[in-house]
């Protein structure tokens, strides 16, 4: 059972440890998350979440409103969107379906707000594993774009596709399992 809970200052050492893992650095080499500061802040435009499996932390998810986010990382962007960052903490936990479950929980959170029309992600251009991951979840490639020094691919999952495919499949899976 995987769930998402708010990240707190008590997660500082864990997040710093995960941030130093080679597979995390490879997917996000140029960002400093400023954990010491950011874990004490709870701006209305952001959620920082720890994914836990049976009470044990396995990953991190950040959901932002890119139109309201303070650094304007996404530039000029329409309202009613969300952007997600996600990673698994330990490399040994990759490829086990945890990321898929985490992403589905994050998407549920995003689309629970009826105003949200789409969700964005921005994996590095050369991170083909991440491209397949997002494409398998229904995200569509939008553009190749630089964010600072990082050459990224921007993907988008629109609400109508999410409702037709992802959400319905999740509901059916829950119904089948009882």
C-alpha positions in Angstrom: 0.0 0.0 0.0 1.5 3.3 -1.1 0.3 6.7 0.2 1.4 10.3 0.0 1.9 12.4 3.1 3.2 16.0 3.5 7.0 16.3 3.7 8.1 17.9 6.9 11.4 19.2 8.3 11.8 15.8 9.9 12.4 14.5 6.4 15.4 16.7 5.8 18.2 14.1 6.2 16.3 11.5 4.1 15.7 14.0 1.2 19.3 15.2 1.3 20.4 11.5 1.2 18.1 10.7 -1.8 19.3 13.9 -3.5 22.8 12.5 -3.5 21.9 9.2 -5.2 23.3 8.8 -8.7 20.0 8.0 -10.3 18.4 11.1 -8.8 21.3 13.3 -9.8 21.1 11.9 -13.3 17.5 12.9 -13.6 17.9 16.3 -12.0 21.6 17.4 -12.1 21.3 21.2 -11.8 18.7 21.9 -9.2 19.3 22.7 -5.6 16.0 22.1 -3.7 17.1 24.1 -0.7 15.6 21.5 1.6 16.6 23.3 4.8 14.5 26.3 3.9 11.7 24.8 1.7 10.6 22.1 4.2 9.7 24.9 6.5 7.5 26.7 3.9 4.1 25.7 2.7 3.1 28.1 -0.1 -0.4 27.8 -1.4 0.9 26.9 -4.9 3.0 23.9 -3.8 2.7 20.5 -2.2 5.8 18.5 -1.2 5.0 14.9 -0.5 6.7 11.8 0.7 5.6 8.5 -0.8 5.4 5.7 1.8 4.9 2.1 1.3 3.5 0.4 4.4 4.8 3.4 6.5 8.4 3.3 4.9 9.5 6.3 2.8 10.2 5.3 -0.8 10.0 8.5 -2.8 9.2 12.2 -3.3 6.5 14.1 -5.2 6.2 17.8 -5.7 3.1 19.3 -7.2 3.0 23.0 -8.1 0.8 25.5 -9.8 3.2 26.7 -12.4 1.3 30.0 -13.0 1.7 30.9 -9.3 5.1 29.4 -8.5 7.5 32.1 -7.3 10.5 31.5 -9.5 8.5 31.4 -12.7 10.4 28.3 -13.7 7.8 27.5 -16.4 7.7 31.1 -17.7 4.4 32.7 -18.8 1.9 29.9 -18.6 -1.9 29.7 -18.4 -3.7 29.2 -15.1 -5.4 25.9 -14.1 -2.4 23.7 -14.8 -0.2 21.7 -12.4 3.4 20.4 -12.8 4.8 17.4 -11.0 8.3 16.3 -10.0 8.7 12.8 -8.9 11.5 10.4 -7.9 12.1 7.1 -6.2 14.7 7.5 -3.3 16.7 4.3 -3.6 17.8 2.8 -6.9 16.8 -0.7 -5.7 13.2 0.5 -5.6 13.2 1.4 -9.3 11.2 -0.8 -11.8 8.8 -2.2 -9.2 5.8 -0.1 -10.1 6.1 2.3 -7.2 6.6 5.3 -9.4 3.5 4.5 -11.4 1.4 4.2 -8.2 2.9 7.4 -6.8 2.2 9.2 -10.1 -1.4 8.0 -10.2 -1.9 9.3 -6.6 -0.4 12.6 -7.6 -2.6 12.9 -10.6 -5.6 12.1 -8.4 -4.6 15.0 -6.2 -4.1 17.4 -9.2 -7.4 16.5 -10.9 -9.4 16.5 -7.7 -9.5 20.3 -8.3 -12.1 20.6 -11.0 -10.4 23.7 -12.4 -7.2 21.9 -13.3 -7.2 21.2 -17.0 -3.8 19.5 -17.5 -0.6 18.3 -15.8 2.9 19.0 -17.0 6.2 17.2 -16.5 9.7 18.0 -17.8 12.1 15.1 -17.9 15.6 15.6 -19.3 15.8 15.1 -23.0 18.2 12.1 -22.7 16.2 10.4 -19.9 14.4 7.9 -22.2 13.3 5.8 -19.3 11.3 8.7 -17.9 9.9 9.4 -21.4 8.5 5.9 -21.6 7.2 6.1 -18.0 5.2 9.3 -18.8 4.1 8.1 -22.2 2.8 4.8 -20.6 0.7 7.0 -18.3 -0.8 8.9 -21.2 1.3 12.0 -21.2 1.8 13.5 -24.7 5.0 15.1 -25.9 4.6 18.9 -26.3 8.0 20.4 -26.9 11.7 20.3 -26.4 12.8 23.1 -24.1 15.6 24.4 -22.0 15.0 25.1 -18.3 18.2 26.9 -17.3 21.0 24.5 -18.3 18.7 21.5 -18.6 17.5 20.4 -22.0 14.1 18.8 -21.3 11.1 17.3 -23.0 7.8 18.8 -21.9 4.9 16.4 -21.6 1.2 17.1 -20.9 -1.7 15.0 -19.6 -5.0 16.6 -20.2 -8.0 16.1 -17.9 -10.2 14.5 -20.5 -7.6 11.8 -21.3 -7.0 11.3 -17.6 -10.7 10.8 -16.9 -11.2 8.5 -19.9 -8.2 6.3 -19.4 -6.2 6.6 -16.2 -9.0 7.4 -13.7 -11.4 4.8 -15.2 -8.7 2.1 -15.1 -7.9 2.9 -11.5 -11.5 2.7 -10.5 -12.0 -0.6 -12.3 -8.8 -2.0 -10.6 -10.2 -1.0 -7.2 -13.6 -2.5 -8.1 -12.0 -5.7 -9.2 -10.0 -6.0 -6.0 -13.1 -5.5 -3.9 
